[in-house]
Structures are given as C-alpha cells and as structure tokens.
Amino acid sequence: MTKVVEKFLRYVKIDTKSNEESKTCPTTKSQYKFGEMLVEELKTIGMQNVSIDENGYVMAYLPSNVDKAIETIGFIAHMDTAPDFSGENVNPQIVENYDGGDIVLNKDLNIVLSPEKSPELKNYIGETLITTDGTTLLGADDKAGVAEIITAMEFLINNPDIEHGPIAICFTPDEEVGRGADLFDVEKFGANVAYTIDGGAIGELECENFNAAGVKVILNGVNVHPGYAKDKMINSMLIANKFIEKLPKDEVPELTSNKEGFYMLTSIDGSVEKTKLSYIIRDFDRESFENRKSNMKMWAEEINKEFGENSCEIEIKDQYYNMKEKIEPVQYVVDKAFDAMKNCGVTPKVKAIRGGTDGARLSFMGLPTPNIFAGGENFHGKFEYVPVSSMEKAVDVIVEISKLYTK
C-alpha cells in the first residue's frame, strides 16, 4: 500500500460532513478534530510553522532549499465532505485489477457500480479502484486532495536533493457549503499563487468556473381549520408550486452541459403556513448570471402581485465568481501545471469546471488559484470511487510543480 493510499483510507474513516444550517466555523466539530489530527501529522513529517486557527484552517510551510529568490506557491484542499450524502462509517472497498464489468458495492442492498451508468469506468480497466460499500459517499472530495498534498510534502522533505522554493499548504473547512474561503487568511498564508487539489478525473486542470449564488425563497400562507377554510385559507405550498412553475423547465442541471447555466431547486420545506425553497444559480457568463438573479426577483414580485404583498420573500447571496478573469493575467500559473502534468506522463485536460472550488473565491481575494485533479469520480454519492494510480499521479504533479518554480 502506497503512502497516499494509506493516508486516504485513514482520513475517510473520519466523518467531516459540513452543515449548511450551522452558523459556526467550522460548521461541524468533527472538521476541527480532523484538522487537529492533520496538525500532528504535519509536525511529524517535518513541516514548519504548523497551525490550526479558531476557525479550523490548517496551515503549514516548507522552506525553500535553493539559494535564490523564488515566489511562494501554495497547495490547498478542503477537509469537509458534502452534506448531500452520509459520510459516517465510511467502509472503503479495494477493487484490484478492475476487469471492466459491474462492481457489486453492496450485495445485500443490490447496489452496483456499473459502466453502463458510469462509462468512464472503462478508462480504468486493469487498475486498482477504491470504492464505497454502497451506503455512504467515499470522501475523495477532497480527502484525496489532502492525502496527496501531505504525501507530496513528505516526499520533498525526505528527498532534499529535489530543488523547490518556499511552499505553503492549507486545509480549509466548509468548502462544500460555499464557505471554504470565508475566513481564509491570505496574508498569513503568504503565497503569491496557489493550486487547489480538488478536481475530478486525472488530468483535469481548471481555470474557469461557474459564477454562483444561493437563493432562499419563503412563501407565506394563512392556515385556517380546513372545515372553515373557504375564502380564508391560503396554502403556502400551492403558492410555492406557482413559483416553481415560473422557472424554465430546460434550464436545470440534468438538461444542461458544457458552459450552459441553470437554476436548481435543492430543497423544499413546507406547511400550509410557510414554505421554504432553496435554489442555486450557476452560469459562466457574468451578464447571464446577473440576469438569472434578476429573473428570480421578478418572479417573486409576480407572486406578490397575485397573492398579496409579502406572500413571497426572497434572499439572494452571491457565493463565488468565475476565476477566469483573475487567472488570465497570470497565465504562467496554468502553464506550470500544464507542463508538470506532461512531465509526469499525464495528459492535461484544460476545462471549465461546472462547479466551484475555494480557489474561485481566493482568486478574487488576491491569490490566483486554479484547480488540479484529485482523481476521484462520481463525487457526493454512493457510487463515488477513486483510482489509486490517479492519486499517485496527483502526488507526482504536486512535486513536479514545486520543482518547476525553481527553473
């Protein structure tokens, strides 16, 4: 078992699911405990100035071993897993020499990872895969990234003949609920540029992402005893249905791809008196993104005109923006990663990510931060898996980027 695999299997056993409803940072205590564990491990391998702050951000540093001025580069991953699916009692399964067929994750529950539903599996025939047992997510997003960064740092420390400049690393909380960069101390981190190790399949190199917003819609009704409700009851759930019907039916995640934006209804919590809808808005184009937000406000106004003032309340909060405009002026950051992948025998796949990372917000905080693959597939669910070779290559790429900045 390679070091990166050993670390990864150890990390995924810890439930670090974040919680969107929590007002604390981190949003769950388990993330802080995981951070404390990582602090001790980083000290053990020889990292310097290792710390965890009151908000759960773990930082550590590796000094330069060359006698010339080189800019500080950073590597970042997040500690939390998605609240969409259980991350408790993760029981990873190792599938060696994958044969290209179905993988039975859970025989009792008849849960099968199939190339029919996940055709990318065919890319990994003959490889060793780490999967779930069908009852939880795996946590490769982003504990694979955490394991890869620490393994790369340990390798550099144990091989001082490999030249590198100053390196900063950080593990953040709450990325999955859009708060990973909220309290990130860019000045303390001290890097000029950085990379999040938070992408998907091997070779992914992402320097463009969605503009993103979260939307809360509250529909207010009037509850009256149903036997005496005529001309008095106003059912907020039926008003909510009216609002939902206003959104374009084909602008949803399941019907869009590439650089097409969407609206997504993520949750409904309703009663006769009050119904709460949660949405996310995503779009690569900034103008289209702003139009989508304006549309949501317009539809809320239409509901109020139809059902009365204050029938619909709406709150829209921007979450992150497209990092492209901040990355393009420092294109060499992407070029270094591109060259590092080629040097490691990895085919770079420069793409726009239909999602976001801490790096998107950090880029707007003065730290240009493109995203690099961590190697996992099918994130956020029971069919998540990661090929061992992809994690090992991610380690190689981190080391190679570190070397290239000395050239």
Buried (B, 14 or more C-beta within 10 A) or exposed (E): EEBBBEBBBEBBBBBBBBBBEBEEBBBBEBBBBBBEBBBEBBEEBBBEEBEBEEBBBBBBBBEBBEEEEBEBBBBBBBBBBBBEBBBEEBBBBEBEEBEEEEBBBBEEEEBBBEBEEBEEBEBBEEBBBBBBBBBBBBBBBBBBBBBBBBBBBBBBBEEEEBBBBBBBBBBBBBBBBBBBBBBBEBEEBBBBBBBBBBBBBBBBBBBBBBBBBBBBBBBBBBBBEEEEBEEEBBBBBBBBBBBBEEBEEEBEBEEBEEEBBBBBBEEBEBEBBBBBBBBBBBBBBEEBBBBBBEBBEEBBEBBBEEBEEEBBBBEBEBBBBBBBEBBEEBEEBBEBBBBBBEBBEBEBBBBBBBBBBBBBBBBBBEBBBBBBBBBBBBBBEBBBBBBBBBBBBBBBBBBBBBBBBBE
